[in-house]
Amino acid sequence: MQNSSKSIEQVFREAYEIGLKAAPTGKVADYIPELAKADPNAFGICMLDAKGRSIALGSVETRFSIQSVGKVIILAAALEKLGFDETFSHVMMEPSGDSFNSILKLDTRDDRPFNPMINAGAIQTISLLSDKMSFGELLEFSRTLCGDPNISLDEKVYASEYQTGDRNRAIAYLLKSKGVMTADPERSVDLYFKMCSLAVNARSLAYLGLIIATGGVDPMTGRRLITEEHAETIRVIMFTCGMYDYSGKYSVRVGVPTKSGVGGGLCCAAKGPMGIGLYGPSLDNFGNSRGGVKAMEHISRELKLHMFDV
Ligand code: GLU
């Protein structure tokens, strides 16, 4: 799989140095006040593979809020609970080309949100689950998928999301007015805020990436958590829609199914299979971890991880 004669450890070490150097050139998210408290210089990478190998560099244990990476878990829960057809009759699978919290196309193009990786799509998707799964069950599912029993709700981030979440409420009510959302909008956004506020670390995101990369089986326990078909769907949607308005360029340059969040996390489901979790709260203009993207460019190039590498 490797491009160069470098060892995988060396490639990750170089990527870590690249990410660490790039981190301070970005900007920590501040539109949710609690996020602004993150250390802009923090950076960490964790790699886990199906053979039990792991590499951990830098801020790998630091907890941060999962933010939009939680959309991957929401999609997995919906696919497993409701199935493919039911899920995608309420949300599309098209890249939107708009910012993550845009309301524009929802009112002008189609009643259904474009995809489950933007706010409208995730809020619609979680609304489908809102009378089938409690937050406690979603939290348990998140802990299992991330191989991390210590994931908990960051109450301060949740309070901050709740107080500043009017745009997300507007999205939910617009979906209700169109008859797309049939569940209670307040309950749906509340679940969404909670799923954005889960405190994870780079290791949890690497584990999540590994399970998606393996096709849905937890390699440590052998337990199937997501069907193979659903895991493939999730990988494709991460690939096409996972990096905000940078998704197209990221897919060309890196080519690894990845989801980012404004908390600074990246979850990558790579060939190998390999899960890579990155943490760097300084973001680029698109809302992606600046150091994380730079590090992934290096890792993908050196290890030939691009999906379309021949
Ligand atoms: N909680 C954030 C919001 O809905 C998620 C942002 C993100 O990571 O994209 O605004």
Residues whose N, C-alpha, C, O or C-beta is under 5 A from the ligand:
A	BS01	LIG	Q67 S68 F100 N119 C196 S260 G261 V262 G263
